[in-house]
Amino acid sequence: MFRINKAVIPAAGFGIRFLPATKSQPKEMLPIVDKPTIQYVVEEAVEAGITDILMIIGKGKRAIEEHFDRNMELEYQLEEKKQYELLEEIRSITQLADIHFIWQKELSGLGDAIRYARHHVNNEPFAILLGDTLIDSSFGSVTRQLIEVFRKYKGSVVALEEVDREMVSRYGIIDGSEVEENVFKVSDFIEKPSVEESPSNLAIASRYIFTPDIFNYLQRVQPGKNNEIQLTDAMHLMLQDHQMYGLKFDGIRYDIGNKLDFLKTNVIYGSKREDLGADFLVWLKQFVDNQ
């Protein structure tokens, strides 16, 4: 019961903050250096031992499906040109995991998107990874860390990050008590509280492990802000019957739906590349010094 084989990746939003770039391509396909954001997310799930992934997509997201499918014409061209290393890299994308797709008929919130996964999950515990967010941790995959907490405490668990107190109104925030270093027993989830009313500065950070019970509460919850089904509201209801936990991870979260974070992420990931990093950092220092 405590083995996690499945993950759900919601990727149906329009990406309005990145228009016009996202008019004809999904925000999740925006590249970090030379790899689409969504591929990093899938690789995180795979690194955690997950083999079965369901993506919730919407209108204009066909490019995501195509990215994880084979392109025989491209493979033929690479083989003809003897670009075998690149050919192997392209083929490996299609072999990362068993990836399935389902369409969210209306954009009615994250909670509504997760409801589409009920039959695929098939009464098993599962992970959720938001498709437009990367988390870089020195301790490896944050999803793997969450799975370890889930197995130890036998309850649903969410990733947490500390945010500036003045920024809590932008996030879902937890109230709870620390049961071991960086692991919290949650007593409440509050969606976007005011600075004065926020019980902590620990924000829910785009990664979750749930027991299948969450679907019962997603069915009960009423539309909230923007007439959407909020996942946080379902989590609040679930706390009445089930114990839940939070893990404050050691790492950095990058919200690729945010333009400034998108630029920062490309700089950071580019600077770490063995093939590009040294030359890029030399240029970057020169550029900064000349401003």
Steps between C-alpha positions, in 0.01 A plus 500: 500500500790736565677453168457795261490393136283775352526874458258763374634811326242778443594699190177651367535872575527762226824663618354849464799664669721383212292625211564530211755214532228268632240587239593192296720299735450376857680687777626161618692468171695821555864388513743522786813527286415224247253279685127568549394574856257206502782255424686603816181434696455155345864418571451594865210255526700226328798560730262436791419156361169590334425311180142605414419868434167662414509853358190718519507721193269745323459689176825586324704240689546248219872585484547334840361172365721525193810569708466170686411304185743374239579709191606245242589758235729689739659175617565400137665835425726475805596144410577600141726779628666259748401722793466195721541672837219743423290215359535303823403807704186554290399134525557492877228766551236256378626230739497698824172352626157386390343842435125541452292808421150614587331827407356737759178612335483836683771689687327483837799497732774267618259297712279436199802390294600247766146356501560377145766262632271297725452199272862496387627505858279195568489532879878524540707771671652734243720805449404838354763717332395834354615517141630858501718479812853366549656424837878474526612326819847395612339188650363375167143475382256678732236248391721220629540684831122530530457130431739420785294714741179340372635152569619595848187677621245321280315818414472748214786749484565829322823682414556823694725799453559801719388826340532859610230582753382787281436253212275246676186639336621352170513141623326216675643502854507230768450510873665216686765371739844359424522126575859463386745728326322658200197268527172652622175349614241723334206639698361727227539620143413862425477628143668842456458638854573861589835574665320563831298177490765263364602233756844451342712584198513139378348489152376197306756455225366321191569139603262265683453136597136405561310192600203446265270638774566847358252430219211468746570850630550646152145382424366675810679833473312799357645743245706771666704791367437568128224235520770229494538175692796563731719205597585677826131505596479123451815455709340710774198267501719190492675610820178443691534124445865433410837607631717686249862613502728757343869479410704818492748408229854632467508649154370767264165506322475664159157609379535492123164675468672810639710695247770606744538148640509365145794726415678418826452128446653510153803687637544259792451182299712633214785587735505140629531342156832327434487593132390862546552609859859626497465710184155622603624621841791687339256678267251561782764664721609723213140593428426589863824698538409707194154597623 
